[in-house]
Each structure stands twice: as C-alpha cells, then as structure tokens.
Amino acid sequence: MSKVGVIMGSKSDLPVMQEAIDILEGFDIEVEVDIVSAHRTPEKLFDYSKNAHSRGIQVIVAGAGGAAHLPGMVASLSPLPVIGVPVKSSNSIDGWDSVLSILQMPGGVPVATVALNGAKNAGILAAQIIGSSDKCVLDKIIAYKEGLKMKVYEAAKDLK
C-alpha cells in the first residue's frame, strides 16, 4: 500500500495540514502523521528524514510556519520527494516568511511548494506522484478531477 508522511512543526499546524490528510485518505493512501520540529527536535528531524523511506513512505508533505525550515531540512536529508506547505502561523509575517523559506531552496535540494495554507493541493500532488506508478491511485485521481470538472458544469448550469 502507498504511504505518505505528513509532518508539521507544531500541533498548531494541524488544522491546515488536516486537509492533506483528508485528501490522501480519500484516495485510500495510508498516511503517517507526526510533529517534527526543525528547531525544537532536530534529532527527531534527522531520524525521520533519513529513515522515512525504510518505513515505506514514498512522499513527505511537510508543513511549517514562520521561518519554515522543516521542509527544506527534510529535503536535505531524505531521498524522497518533499512537498512543502507554508503555514500562516501566529508568529508569521503575513505568511510570506514561510512561503519564501520553503520556495527559495538552493540548487540540489528541491522542495515542491504549494500555496500558503495549501495542504489540500499538497495532498493531491503527493497522490499524483504515487499515481505515476500506482494505477489504482491514478484511477482515483482521474475520477477526482472528473468530479471537479462536473462541479464547474453544474455551477454554470445553475446560472442559467
């Protein structure tokens, strides 16, 4: 079974990150959820990042606010694709500090970055990565996107 790690810097990030968890579970992808603070638990960050792939995780979705070092540090240590979710937190400067901290990674350490508080899209992107080699997940993504299209057609029909 496919598995995605969803991690965040603190429990206060969970309301945002829950959207990634929900979308992944909707695609029947197993989700491992944890709190891994880049600043308060660096040993845990190193262990998680270096060993996630040996636990069967295929993609890591990492959410962080403020300085938002978590996604980049995980990407520097893990061979897995990492999707960063900038979180607008209480100590954030309108979220831009989080966005830029995740977006502006140096060459050689890529982090896919979604919009501020964009955990839903991070979950969809993680599923699409898994779907590139798992036909069952791919079929669910195709159906999901067809459902999005139908919602637009229905909304347009309601206008007439």
C-alpha positions as CSV (number, residue, x, y, z in Angstrom):
1,M,0.0,0.0,0.0
2,S,1.2,3.5,-0.8
3,K,2.2,5.7,2.1
4,V,2.7,9.4,2.6
5,G,4.3,11.1,5.6
6,V,2.5,14.2,6.7
7,I,4.6,16.2,9.2
8,M,4.3,19.6,10.8
9,G,6.4,21.8,13.0
10,S,3.8,22.0,15.8
11,K,0.3,20.9,16.7
12,S,-1.0,24.4,15.8
13,D,-0.3,23.5,12.2
14,L,-2.8,20.5,12.3
15,P,-5.9,22.4,11.2
16,V,-4.1,23.4,7.9
17,M,-2.4,20.0,7.5
18,Q,-5.6,18.1,8.1
19,E,-6.7,19.0,4.5
20,A,-3.7,17.0,3.2
21,I,-4.5,14.1,5.5
22,D,-8.2,14.1,4.4
23,I,-7.5,14.2,0.7
24,L,-4.9,11.4,0.9
25,E,-7.2,9.2,3.0
26,G,-9.9,9.9,0.4
27,F,-7.6,8.4,-2.2
28,D,-7.1,5.4,0.1
29,I,-3.4,6.3,0.7
30,E,-2.0,5.4,4.1
31,V,-0.9,8.5,6.0
32,E,1.6,8.6,8.8
33,V,1.2,11.9,10.7
34,D,3.7,13.3,13.1
35,I,5.0,16.5,14.7
36,V,8.7,17.1,13.8
37,S,10.1,20.5,14.8
38,A,13.2,21.6,13.0
39,H,14.2,23.8,15.9
40,R,12.9,22.0,19.0
41,T,13.6,18.4,18.0
42,P,16.4,18.4,15.5
43,E,17.4,14.8,16.4
44,K,13.9,13.6,15.6
45,L,14.0,15.6,12.3
46,F,17.3,13.8,11.3
47,D,15.9,10.4,12.2
48,Y,12.6,10.9,10.5
49,S,14.2,12.3,7.3
50,K,16.9,9.7,7.0
51,N,14.6,6.7,7.7
52,A,11.2,7.5,6.3
53,H,11.8,5.6,3.1
54,S,12.8,2.5,5.0
55,R,9.3,2.6,6.6
56,G,7.6,2.6,3.2
57,I,6.9,6.3,2.9
58,Q,7.0,7.4,-0.7
59,V,6.4,11.1,-0.4
60,I,6.7,13.6,2.5
61,V,4.3,16.5,3.0
62,A,5.9,19.0,5.4
63,G,4.0,22.0,6.8
64,A,5.7,24.8,8.7
65,G,5.1,28.4,9.6
66,G,7.3,31.3,10.5
67,A,10.9,30.6,9.4
68,A,9.6,27.3,8.0
69,H,12.9,25.3,8.0
70,L,11.2,21.9,8.3
71,P,10.5,21.1,4.6
72,G,14.0,22.2,3.4
73,M,15.8,20.4,6.2
74,V,13.8,17.2,5.5
75,A,14.6,17.5,1.8
76,S,18.3,17.9,2.6
77,L,18.4,14.6,4.4
78,S,15.8,12.4,2.6
79,P,15.9,10.7,-0.8
80,L,12.1,11.1,-1.0
81,P,10.2,13.9,-2.8
82,V,9.2,16.6,-0.3
83,I,6.2,18.9,-0.7
84,G,6.3,22.0,1.5
85,V,3.2,23.7,2.8
86,P,3.8,27.2,4.1
87,V,1.6,27.8,7.1
88,K,0.4,31.2,8.1
89,S,1.1,31.0,11.8
90,S,0.8,33.3,14.7
91,N,4.4,34.3,14.5
92,S,4.3,34.7,10.7
93,I,4.8,37.9,8.7
94,D,1.6,37.6,6.7
95,G,2.8,34.1,5.7
96,W,5.5,35.5,3.3
97,D,8.3,34.4,5.6
98,S,7.0,30.8,5.4
99,V,6.4,30.9,1.6
100,L,9.9,32.3,0.8
101,S,11.6,30.0,3.3
102,I,10.2,26.9,1.5
103,L,10.2,28.3,-2.0
104,Q,13.8,29.7,-2.2
105,M,15.7,26.4,-1.8
106,P,19.3,26.2,-3.1
107,G,20.1,24.1,-6.2
108,G,20.3,20.4,-5.4
109,V,17.8,20.5,-2.6
110,P,14.3,20.7,-4.2
111,V,11.1,21.2,-2.3
112,A,7.9,21.3,-4.2
113,T,6.0,24.3,-2.7
114,V,2.2,24.9,-2.7
115,A,0.3,28.0,-1.8
116,L,0.1,29.4,1.7
117,N,-2.1,27.0,3.7
118,G,-2.4,24.9,0.6
119,A,-2.2,21.5,2.3
120,K,-5.1,20.1,0.1
121,N,-3.1,20.7,-3.0
122,A,0.0,19.2,-1.3
123,G,-2.1,16.1,-0.7
124,I,-3.3,15.9,-4.3
125,L,0.3,16.4,-5.6
126,A,1.5,13.6,-3.3
127,A,-1.2,11.4,-4.6
128,Q,-0.3,12.3,-8.2
129,I,3.3,11.4,-7.5
130,I,2.2,8.0,-6.2
131,G,-0.3,7.6,-9.0
132,S,2.5,7.8,-11.6
133,S,3.5,4.3,-10.6
134,D,0.2,3.0,-8.9
135,K,-2.7,2.6,-11.4
136,C,-5.3,2.2,-8.6
137,V,-4.3,5.7,-7.2
138,L,-4.1,7.1,-10.7
139,D,-7.7,6.0,-11.4
140,K,-8.9,7.7,-8.3
141,I,-7.1,10.9,-9.3
142,I,-8.7,10.8,-12.7
143,A,-12.1,10.3,-11.1
144,Y,-11.5,13.1,-8.7
145,K,-10.5,15.5,-11.5
146,E,-13.6,14.5,-13.4
147,G,-15.7,15.3,-10.3
148,L,-14.1,18.8,-10.2
149,K,-15.0,19.3,-13.9
150,M,-18.6,18.2,-13.2
151,K,-18.9,20.7,-10.3
152,V,-18.0,23.5,-12.7
153,Y,-20.5,22.4,-15.3
154,E,-23.2,22.1,-12.6
155,A,-22.4,25.6,-11.2
156,A,-22.6,27.1,-14.7
157,K,-25.9,25.3,-15.3
158,D,-27.3,26.9,-12.1
159,L,-26.5,30.4,-13.5
160,K,-28.8,29.9,-16.5
